[in-house]
């Protein structure tokens, strides 16, 4: 159980169909992991995401979730 927890990390995931592309998440990401593509939706680069949750907290539409992903 402990080993399994160590192999997982939190990452931000955007519900792109519901994203309004406001850019709030982009402004607060300390690593530049979030980008707005084609003015349509935000997308997270998992390689850059440190799982801090700032984007999820800032999202006015509340469509960014912090999920555990396997490493």
PDB file of N, CA, C and O in Angstrom:
ATOM      1  N   UNK A   1       0.819  -1.188   0.000  1.00  0.00           N
ATOM      2  CA  UNK A   1       0.000   0.000   0.000  1.00  0.00           C
ATOM      3  C   UNK A   1       0.866   1.257   0.000  1.00  0.00           C
ATOM      4  O   UNK A   1       0.604   2.182  -0.769  1.00  0.00           O
ATOM      5  N   UNK A   2       1.883   1.306   0.839  1.00  0.00           N
ATOM      6  CA  UNK A   2       2.764   2.466   0.881  1.00  0.00           C
ATOM      7  C   UNK A   2       3.517   2.606  -0.431  1.00  0.00           C
ATOM      8  O   UNK A   2       3.658   3.715  -0.947  1.00  0.00           O
ATOM      9  N   UNK A   3       3.999   1.507  -0.974  1.00  0.00           N
ATOM     10  CA  UNK A   3       4.720   1.556  -2.247  1.00  0.00           C
ATOM     11  C   UNK A   3       3.827   2.072  -3.362  1.00  0.00           C
ATOM     12  O   UNK A   3       4.271   2.836  -4.218  1.00  0.00           O
ATOM     13  N   UNK A   4       2.566   1.654  -3.350  1.00  0.00           N
ATOM     14  CA  UNK A   4       1.631   2.109  -4.370  1.00  0.00           C
ATOM     15  C   UNK A   4       1.421   3.611  -4.273  1.00  0.00           C
ATOM     16  O   UNK A   4       1.354   4.290  -5.297  1.00  0.00           O
ATOM     17  N   UNK A   5       1.316   4.138  -3.070  1.00  0.00           N
ATOM     18  CA  UNK A   5       1.117   5.570  -2.872  1.00  0.00           C
ATOM     19  C   UNK A   5       2.337   6.361  -3.346  1.00  0.00           C
ATOM     20  O   UNK A   5       2.195   7.458  -3.888  1.00  0.00           O
ATOM     21  N   UNK A   6       3.516   5.815  -3.146  1.00  0.00           N
ATOM     22  CA  UNK A   6       4.731   6.499  -3.566  1.00  0.00           C
ATOM     23  C   UNK A   6       4.859   6.575  -5.081  1.00  0.00           C
ATOM     24  O   UNK A   6       5.538   7.462  -5.598  1.00  0.00           O
ATOM     25  N   UNK A   7       4.228   5.675  -5.789  1.00  0.00           N
ATOM     26  CA  UNK A   7       4.320   5.651  -7.246  1.00  0.00           C
ATOM     27  C   UNK A   7       3.254   6.514  -7.909  1.00  0.00           C
ATOM     28  O   UNK A   7       3.141   6.517  -9.135  1.00  0.00           O
ATOM     29  N   UNK A   8       2.473   7.243  -7.123  1.00  0.00           N
ATOM     30  CA  UNK A   8       1.434   8.101  -7.677  1.00  0.00           C
ATOM     31  C   UNK A   8       1.721   9.556  -7.322  1.00  0.00           C
ATOM     32  O   UNK A   8       2.328   9.859  -6.295  1.00  0.00           O
ATOM     33  N   UNK A   9       1.274  10.430  -8.185  1.00  0.00           N
ATOM     34  CA  UNK A   9       1.476  11.848  -7.963  1.00  0.00           C
ATOM     35  C   UNK A   9       0.229  12.588  -8.436  1.00  0.00           C
ATOM     36  O   UNK A   9      -0.427  12.175  -9.392  1.00  0.00           O
ATOM     37  N   UNK A  10      -0.082  13.670  -7.763  1.00  0.00           N
ATOM     38  CA  UNK A  10      -1.234  14.480  -8.171  1.00  0.00           C
ATOM     39  C   UNK A  10      -0.871  15.327  -9.386  1.00  0.00           C
ATOM     40  O   UNK A  10       0.212  15.908  -9.465  1.00  0.00           O
ATOM     41  N   UNK A  11      -1.795  15.378 -10.317  1.00  0.00           N
ATOM     42  CA  UNK A  11      -1.645  16.213 -11.510  1.00  0.00           C
ATOM     43  C   UNK A  11      -2.987  16.865 -11.803  1.00  0.00           C
ATOM     44  O   UNK A  11      -4.040  16.306 -11.497  1.00  0.00           O
ATOM     45  N   UNK A  12      -2.939  18.036 -12.390  1.00  0.00           N
ATOM     46  CA  UNK A  12      -4.158  18.741 -12.768  1.00  0.00           C
ATOM     47  C   UNK A  12      -4.704  18.174 -14.065  1.00  0.00           C
ATOM     48  O   UNK A  12      -3.949  17.837 -14.978  1.00  0.00           O
ATOM     49  N   UNK A  13      -6.021  18.074 -14.137  1.00  0.00           N
ATOM     50  CA  UNK A  13      -6.687  17.635 -15.355  1.00  0.00           C
ATOM     51  C   UNK A  13      -7.861  18.567 -15.619  1.00  0.00           C
ATOM     52  O   UNK A  13      -8.656  18.850 -14.723  1.00  0.00           O
ATOM     53  N   UNK A  14      -7.960  19.040 -16.851  1.00  0.00           N
ATOM     54  CA  UNK A  14      -8.990  19.993 -17.240  1.00  0.00           C
ATOM     55  C   UNK A  14     -10.111  19.271 -17.982  1.00  0.00           C
ATOM     56  O   UNK A  14      -9.849  18.482 -18.891  1.00  0.00           O
ATOM     57  N   UNK A  15     -11.354  19.538 -17.599  1.00  0.00           N
ATOM     58  CA  UNK A  15     -12.509  19.041 -18.348  1.00  0.00           C
ATOM     59  C   UNK A  15     -12.666  19.977 -19.546  1.00  0.00           C
ATOM     60  O   UNK A  15     -13.402  20.962 -19.483  1.00  0.00           O
ATOM     61  N   UNK A  16     -11.972  19.662 -20.630  1.00  0.00           N
ATOM     62  CA  UNK A  16     -11.853  20.578 -21.759  1.00  0.00           C
ATOM     63  C   UNK A  16     -13.184  20.966 -22.384  1.00  0.00           C
ATOM     64  O   UNK A  16     -13.327  22.084 -22.879  1.00  0.00           O
ATOM     65  N   UNK A  17     -14.151  20.075 -22.371  1.00  0.00           N
ATOM     66  CA  UNK A  17     -15.456  20.379 -22.967  1.00  0.00           C
ATOM     67  C   UNK A  17     -16.168  21.497 -22.209  1.00  0.00           C
ATOM     68  O   UNK A  17     -17.007  22.196 -22.777  1.00  0.00           O
ATOM     69  N   UNK A  18     -15.837  21.667 -20.930  1.00  0.00           N
ATOM     70  CA  UNK A  18     -16.479  22.682 -20.104  1.00  0.00           C
ATOM     71  C   UNK A  18     -15.629  23.929 -19.901  1.00  0.00           C
ATOM     72  O   UNK A  18     -16.094  24.900 -19.304  1.00  0.00           O
ATOM     73  N   UNK A  19     -14.406  23.918 -20.382  1.00  0.00           N
ATOM     74  CA  UNK A  19     -13.480  25.034 -20.193  1.00  0.00           C
ATOM     75  C   UNK A  19     -13.907  26.246 -21.012  1.00  0.00           C
ATOM     76  O   UNK A  19     -14.301  26.117 -22.171  1.00  0.00           O
ATOM     77  N   UNK A  20     -13.825  27.427 -20.395  1.00  0.00           N
ATOM     78  CA  UNK A  20     -14.179  28.667 -21.082  1.00  0.00           C
ATOM     79  C   UNK A  20     -12.941  29.440 -21.550  1.00  0.00           C
ATOM     80  O   UNK A  20     -13.061  30.549 -22.070  1.00  0.00           O
ATOM     81  N   UNK A  21     -11.764  28.860 -21.369  1.00  0.00           N
ATOM     82  CA  UNK A  21     -10.501  29.435 -21.845  1.00  0.00           C
ATOM     83  C   UNK A  21     -10.249  30.844 -21.329  1.00  0.00           C
ATOM     84  O   UNK A  21      -9.775  31.704 -22.070  1.00  0.00           O
ATOM     85  N   UNK A  22     -10.564  31.081 -20.066  1.00  0.00           N
ATOM     86  CA  UNK A  22     -10.388  32.417 -19.493  1.00  0.00           C
ATOM     87  C   UNK A  22      -8.921  32.741 -19.194  1.00  0.00           C
ATOM     88  O   UNK A  22      -8.536  33.910 -19.147  1.00  0.00           O
ATOM     89  N   UNK A  23      -8.111  31.707 -18.992  1.00  0.00           N
ATOM     90  CA  UNK A  23      -6.692  31.914 -18.740  1.00  0.00           C
ATOM     91  C   UNK A  23      -6.314  32.128 -17.283  1.00  0.00           C
ATOM     92  O   UNK A  23      -5.142  32.355 -16.983  1.00  0.00           O
ATOM     93  N   UNK A  24      -7.270  32.061 -16.379  1.00  0.00           N
ATOM     94  CA  UNK A  24      -6.964  32.248 -14.953  1.00  0.00           C
ATOM     95  C   UNK A  24      -5.961  31.217 -14.467  1.00  0.00           C
ATOM     96  O   UNK A  24      -5.061  31.539 -13.691  1.00  0.00           O
ATOM     97  N   UNK A  25      -6.109  29.990 -14.917  1.00  0.00           N
ATOM     98  CA  UNK A  25      -5.208  28.910 -14.504  1.00  0.00           C
ATOM     99  C   UNK A  25      -3.788  29.137 -15.020  1.00  0.00           C
ATOM    100  O   UNK A  25      -2.811  28.822 -14.341  1.00  0.00           O
ATOM    101  N   UNK A  26      -3.691  29.679 -16.210  1.00  0.00           N
ATOM    102  CA  UNK A  26      -2.385  29.943 -16.815  1.00  0.00           C
ATOM    103  C   UNK A  26      -1.597  30.944 -15.971  1.00  0.00           C
ATOM    104  O   UNK A  26      -0.396  30.785 -15.754  1.00  0.00           O
ATOM    105  N   UNK A  27      -2.292  31.970 -15.503  1.00  0.00           N
ATOM    106  CA  UNK A  27      -1.648  33.042 -14.743  1.00  0.00           C
ATOM    107  C   UNK A  27      -1.084  32.587 -13.399  1.00  0.00           C
ATOM    108  O   UNK A  27      -0.091  33.143 -12.930  1.00  0.00           O
ATOM    109  N   UNK A  28      -1.708  31.578 -12.769  1.00  0.00           N
ATOM    110  CA  UNK A  28      -1.270  31.179 -11.430  1.00  0.00           C
ATOM    111  C   UNK A  28      -0.347  29.968 -11.396  1.00  0.00           C
ATOM    112  O   UNK A  28       0.190  29.635 -10.339  1.00  0.00           O
ATOM    113  N   UNK A  29      -0.156  29.308 -12.520  1.00  0.00           N
ATOM    114  CA  UNK A  29       0.704  28.115 -12.539  1.00  0.00           C
ATOM    115  C   UNK A  29       2.171  28.519 -12.387  1.00  0.00           C
ATOM    116  O   UNK A  29       2.701  29.240 -13.233  1.00  0.00           O
ATOM    117  N   UNK A  30       2.834  28.063 -11.317  1.00  0.00           N
ATOM    118  CA  UNK A  30       4.216  28.471 -11.086  1.00  0.00           C
ATOM    119  C   UNK A  30       5.217  27.842 -12.047  1.00  0.00           C
ATOM    120  O   UNK A  30       6.349  28.316 -12.144  1.00  0.00           O
ATOM    121  N   UNK A  31       4.836  26.800 -12.750  1.00  0.00           N
ATOM    122  CA  UNK A  31       5.742  26.101 -13.661  1.00  0.00           C
ATOM    123  C   UNK A  31       5.390  26.265 -15.130  1.00  0.00           C
ATOM    124  O   UNK A  31       6.059  25.693 -15.991  1.00  0.00           O
ATOM    125  N   UNK A  32       4.347  27.040 -15.433  1.00  0.00           N
ATOM    126  CA  UNK A  32       3.947  27.229 -16.830  1.00  0.00           C
ATOM    127  C   UNK A  32       3.418  25.956 -17.465  1.00  0.00           C
ATOM    128  O   UNK A  32       3.560  25.751 -18.671  1.00  0.00           O
ATOM    129  N   UNK A  33       2.810  25.103 -16.657  1.00  0.00           N
ATOM    130  CA  UNK A  33       2.332  23.818 -17.156  1.00  0.00           C
ATOM    131  C   UNK A  33       0.976  23.908 -17.843  1.00  0.00           C
ATOM    132  O   UNK A  33       0.562  22.971 -18.526  1.00  0.00           O
ATOM    133  N   UNK A  34       0.284  25.024 -17.668  1.00  0.00           N
ATOM    134  CA  UNK A  34      -1.055  25.156 -18.241  1.00  0.00           C
ATOM    135  C   UNK A  34      -1.018  26.159 -19.384  1.00  0.00           C
ATOM    136  O   UNK A  34      -0.460  27.249 -19.252  1.00  0.00           O
ATOM    137  N   UNK A  35      -1.608  25.786 -20.485  1.00  0.00           N
ATOM    138  CA  UNK A  35      -1.685  26.662 -21.663  1.00  0.00           C
ATOM    139  C   UNK A  35      -3.110  26.642 -22.190  1.00  0.00           C
ATOM    140  O   UNK A  35      -3.813  25.640 -22.056  1.00  0.00           O
ATOM    141  N   UNK A  36      -3.539  27.751 -22.792  1.00  0.00           N
ATOM    142  CA  UNK A  36      -4.832  27.788 -23.472  1.00  0.00           C
ATOM    143  C   UNK A  36      -4.546  27.559 -24.952  1.00  0.00           C
ATOM    144  O   UNK A  36      -3.742  28.266 -25.559  1.00  0.00           O
ATOM    145  N   UNK A  37      -5.211  26.569 -25.517  1.00  0.00           N
ATOM    146  CA  UNK A  37      -5.000  26.209 -26.914  1.00  0.00           C
ATOM    147  C   UNK A  37      -6.112  26.739 -27.796  1.00  0.00           C
ATOM    148  O   UNK A  37      -7.296  26.499 -27.563  1.00  0.00           O
ATOM    149  N   UNK A  38      -5.693  27.464 -28.810  1.00  0.00           N
ATOM    150  CA  UNK A  38      -6.577  27.996 -29.840  1.00  0.00           C
ATOM    151  C   UNK A  38      -7.742  28.797 -29.268  1.00  0.00           C
ATOM    152  O   UNK A  38      -8.788  28.929 -29.905  1.00  0.00           O
ATOM    153  N   UNK A  39      -7.556  29.324 -28.074  1.00  0.00           N
ATOM    154  CA  UNK A  39      -8.603  30.110 -27.447  1.00  0.00           C
ATOM    155  C   UNK A  39      -9.845  29.317 -27.085  1.00  0.00           C
ATOM    156  O   UNK A  39     -10.903  29.892 -26.828  1.00  0.00           O
ATOM    157  N   UNK A  40      -9.716  27.983 -27.064  1.00  0.00           N
ATOM    158  CA  UNK A  40     -10.872  27.131 -26.829  1.00  0.00           C
ATOM    159  C   UNK A  40     -10.889  26.455 -25.469  1.00  0.00           C
ATOM    160  O   UNK A  40     -11.944  26.337 -24.847  1.00  0.00           O
ATOM    161  N   UNK A  41      -9.730  26.012 -25.004  1.00  0.00           N
ATOM    162  CA  UNK A  41      -9.673  25.270 -23.739  1.00  0.00           C
ATOM    163  C   UNK A  41      -8.251  25.269 -23.196  1.00  0.00           C
ATOM    164  O   UNK A  41      -7.282  25.483 -23.925  1.00  0.00           O
ATOM    165  N   UNK A  42      -8.157  25.021 -21.890  1.00  0.00           N
ATOM    166  CA  UNK A  42      -6.845  24.902 -21.252  1.00  0.00           C
ATOM    167  C   UNK A  42      -6.403  23.449 -21.288  1.00  0.00           C
ATOM    168  O   UNK A  42      -7.223  22.530 -21.287  1.00  0.00           O
ATOM    169  N   UNK A  43      -5.101  23.262 -21.319  1.00  0.00           N
ATOM    170  CA  UNK A  43      -4.537  21.918 -21.304  1.00  0.00           C
ATOM    171  C   UNK A  43      -3.302  21.932 -20.411  1.00  0.00           C
ATOM    172  O   UNK A  43      -2.538  22.898 -20.404  1.00  0.00           O
ATOM    173  N   UNK A  44      -3.115  20.849 -19.656  1.00  0.00           N
ATOM    174  CA  UNK A  44      -2.009  20.745 -18.717  1.00  0.00           C
ATOM    175  C   UNK A  44      -0.920  19.836 -19.282  1.00  0.00           C
ATOM    176  O   UNK A  44      -1.197  18.732 -19.750  1.00  0.00           O
ATOM    177  N   UNK A  45       0.305  20.312 -19.231  1.00  0.00           N
ATOM    178  CA  UNK A  45       1.456  19.486 -19.590  1.00  0.00           C
ATOM    179  C   UNK A  45       1.847  18.720 -18.332  1.00  0.00           C
ATOM    180  O   UNK A  45       2.433  19.293 -17.413  1.00  0.00           O
ATOM    181  N   UNK A  46       1.527  17.425 -18.287  1.00  0.00           N
ATOM    182  CA  UNK A  46       1.781  16.628 -17.088  1.00  0.00           C
ATOM    183  C   UNK A  46       3.253  16.564 -16.711  1.00  0.00           C
ATOM    184  O   UNK A  46       3.582  16.392 -15.537  1.00  0.00           O
ATOM    185  N   UNK A  47       4.133  16.699 -17.675  1.00  0.00           N
ATOM    186  CA  UNK A  47       5.562  16.656 -17.381  1.00  0.00           C
ATOM    187  C   UNK A  47       5.995  17.875 -16.570  1.00  0.00           C
ATOM    188  O   UNK A  47       6.953  17.800 -15.800  1.00  0.00           O
ATOM    189  N   UNK A  48       5.303  18.984 -16.735  1.00  0.00           N
ATOM    190  CA  UNK A  48       5.647  20.211 -16.016  1.00  0.00           C
ATOM    191  C   UNK A  48       4.833  20.405 -14.740  1.00  0.00           C
ATOM    192  O   UNK A  48       5.275  21.101 -13.825  1.00  0.00           O
ATOM    193  N   UNK A  49       3.665  19.806 -14.671  1.00  0.00           N
ATOM    194  CA  UNK A  49       2.763  19.981 -13.536  1.00  0.00           C
ATOM    195  C   UNK A  49       3.382  19.409 -12.257  1.00  0.00           C
ATOM    196  O   UNK A  49       3.842  18.267 -12.240  1.00  0.00           O
ATOM    197  N   UNK A  50       3.389  20.214 -11.182  1.00  0.00           N
ATOM    198  CA  UNK A  50       3.929  19.754  -9.901  1.00  0.00           C
ATOM    199  C   UNK A  50       2.823  19.392  -8.917  1.00  0.00           C
ATOM    200  O   UNK A  50       3.106  19.018  -7.779  1.00  0.00           O
ATOM    201  N   UNK A  51       1.571  19.500  -9.342  1.00  0.00           N
ATOM    202  CA  UNK A  51       0.453  19.088  -8.500  1.00  0.00           C
ATOM    203  C   UNK A  51       0.134  20.020  -7.355  1.00  0.00           C
ATOM    204  O   UNK A  51      -0.401  19.580  -6.337  1.00  0.00           O
ATOM    205  N   UNK A  52       0.446  21.291  -7.492  1.00  0.00           N
ATOM    206  CA  UNK A  52       0.222  22.233  -6.391  1.00  0.00           C
ATOM    207  C   UNK A  52      -1.250  22.585  -6.193  1.00  0.00           C
ATOM    208  O   UNK A  52      -1.649  22.950  -5.086  1.00  0.00           O
ATOM    209  N   UNK A  53      -2.062  22.484  -7.238  1.00  0.00           N
ATOM    210  CA  UNK A  53      -3.489  22.755  -7.137  1.00  0.00           C
ATOM    211  C   UNK A  53      -3.890  24.205  -7.287  1.00  0.00           C
ATOM    212  O   UNK A  53      -5.068  24.530  -7.143  1.00  0.00           O
ATOM    213  N   UNK A  54      -2.961  25.073  -7.568  1.00  0.00           N
ATOM    214  CA  UNK A  54      -3.291  26.495  -7.704  1.00  0.00           C
ATOM    215  C   UNK A  54      -4.267  26.739  -8.854  1.00  0.00           C
ATOM    216  O   UNK A  54      -5.179  27.557  -8.739  1.00  0.00           O
ATOM    217  N   UNK A  55      -4.072  26.036  -9.946  1.00  0.00           N
ATOM    218  CA  UNK A  55      -4.958  26.218 -11.102  1.00  0.00           C
ATOM    219  C   UNK A  55      -6.378  25.800 -10.761  1.00  0.00           C
ATOM    220  O   UNK A  55      -7.333  26.488 -11.122  1.00  0.00           O
ATOM    221  N   UNK A  56      -6.521  24.676 -10.068  1.00  0.00           N
ATOM    222  CA  UNK A  56      -7.852  24.189  -9.680  1.00  0.00           C
ATOM    223  C   UNK A  56      -8.531  25.169  -8.737  1.00  0.00           C
ATOM    224  O   UNK A  56      -9.732  25.411  -8.856  1.00  0.00           O
ATOM    225  N   UNK A  57      -7.787  25.729  -7.813  1.00  0.00           N
ATOM    226  CA  UNK A  57      -8.350  26.686  -6.863  1.00  0.00           C
ATOM    227  C   UNK A  57      -8.770  27.983  -7.551  1.00  0.00           C
ATOM    228  O   UNK A  57      -9.737  28.618  -7.133  1.00  0.00           O
ATOM    229  N   UNK A  58      -8.066  28.374  -8.582  1.00  0.00           N
ATOM    230  CA  UNK A  58      -8.316  29.641  -9.264  1.00  0.00           C
ATOM    231  C   UNK A  58      -9.410  29.549 -10.333  1.00  0.00           C
ATOM    232  O   UNK A  58     -10.000  30.568 -10.693  1.00  0.00           O
ATOM    233  N   UNK A  59      -9.686  28.366 -10.837  1.00  0.00           N
ATOM    234  CA  UNK A  59     -10.616  28.184 -11.955  1.00  0.00           C
ATOM    235  C   UNK A  59     -12.033  28.652 -11.593  1.00  0.00           C
ATOM    236  O   UNK A  59     -12.657  28.085 -10.696  1.00  0.00           O
ATOM    237  N   UNK A  60     -12.547  29.686 -12.284  1.00  0.00           N
ATOM    238  CA  UNK A  60     -13.886  30.187 -11.971  1.00  0.00           C
ATOM    239  C   UNK A  60     -14.997  29.209 -12.372  1.00  0.00           C
ATOM    240  O   UNK A  60     -16.100  29.267 -11.829  1.00  0.00           O
ATOM    241  N   UNK A  61     -14.712  28.327 -13.306  1.00  0.00           N
ATOM    242  CA  UNK A  61     -15.705  27.349 -13.748  1.00  0.00           C
ATOM    243  C   UNK A  61     -15.619  26.048 -12.945  1.00  0.00           C
ATOM    244  O   UNK A  61     -16.458  25.162 -13.107  1.00  0.00           O
ATOM    245  N   UNK A  62     -14.611  25.934 -12.085  1.00  0.00           N
ATOM    246  CA  UNK A  62     -14.393  24.749 -11.238  1.00  0.00           C
ATOM    247  C   UNK A  62     -14.354  23.460 -12.048  1.00  0.00           C
ATOM    248  O   UNK A  62     -14.969  22.461 -11.676  1.00  0.00           O
ATOM    249  N   UNK A  63     -13.617  23.493 -13.168  1.00  0.00           N
ATOM    250  CA  UNK A  63     -13.542  22.302 -14.021  1.00  0.00           C
ATOM    251  C   UNK A  63     -12.145  21.677 -14.058  1.00  0.00           C
ATOM    252  O   UNK A  63     -11.882  20.791 -14.871  1.00  0.00           O
ATOM    253  N   UNK A  64     -11.257  22.136 -13.182  1.00  0.00           N
ATOM    254  CA  UNK A  64      -9.932  21.531 -13.079  1.00  0.00           C
ATOM    255  C   UNK A  64      -9.903  20.676 -11.829  1.00  0.00           C
ATOM    256  O   UNK A  64     -10.200  21.148 -10.732  1.00  0.00           O
ATOM    257  N   UNK A  65      -9.546  19.422 -12.002  1.00  0.00           N
ATOM    258  CA  UNK A  65      -9.477  18.492 -10.882  1.00  0.00           C
ATOM    259  C   UNK A  65      -8.047  18.041 -10.690  1.00  0.00           C
ATOM    260  O   UNK A  65      -7.272  17.933 -11.641  1.00  0.00           O
ATOM    261  N   UNK A  66      -7.715  17.780  -9.437  1.00  0.00           N
ATOM    262  CA  UNK A  66      -6.421  17.207  -9.117  1.00  0.00           C
ATOM    263  C   UNK A  66      -6.611  15.703  -8.980  1.00  0.00           C
ATOM    264  O   UNK A  66      -7.342  15.239  -8.106  1.00  0.00           O
ATOM    265  N   UNK A  67      -5.951  14.948  -9.846  1.00  0.00           N
ATOM    266  CA  UNK A  67      -6.106  13.498  -9.867  1.00  0.00           C
ATOM    267  C   UNK A  67      -4.769  12.829  -9.653  1.00  0.00           C
ATOM    268  O   UNK A  67      -3.725  13.363 -10.028  1.00  0.00           O
ATOM    269  N   UNK A  68      -4.805  11.661  -9.049  1.00  0.00           N
ATOM    270  CA  UNK A  68      -3.571  10.888  -8.890  1.00  0.00           C
ATOM    271  C   UNK A  68      -3.291  10.137 -10.182  1.00  0.00           C
ATOM    272  O   UNK A  68      -4.176   9.498 -10.751  1.00  0.00           O
ATOM    273  N   UNK A  69      -2.063  10.225 -10.627  1.00  0.00           N
ATOM    274  CA  UNK A  69      -1.650   9.497 -11.823  1.00  0.00           C
ATOM    275  C   UNK A  69      -0.451   8.631 -11.453  1.00  0.00           C
ATOM    276  O   UNK A  69       0.336   8.987 -10.576  1.00  0.00           O
ATOM    277  N   UNK A  70      -0.323   7.513 -12.116  1.00  0.00           N
ATOM    278  CA  UNK A  70       0.806   6.619 -11.855  1.00  0.00           C
ATOM    279  C   UNK A  70       2.066   7.204 -12.461  1.00  0.00           C
ATOM    280  O   UNK A  70       2.030   7.803 -13.536  1.00  0.00           O
ATOM    281  N   UNK A  71       3.166   7.031 -11.775  1.00  0.00           N
ATOM    282  CA  UNK A  71       4.449   7.529 -12.285  1.00  0.00           C
ATOM    283  C   UNK A  71       5.097   6.517 -13.184  1.00  0.00           C
ATOM    284  O   UNK A  71       6.185   6.762 -13.706  1.00  0.00           O
TER     285      UNK A  71
END
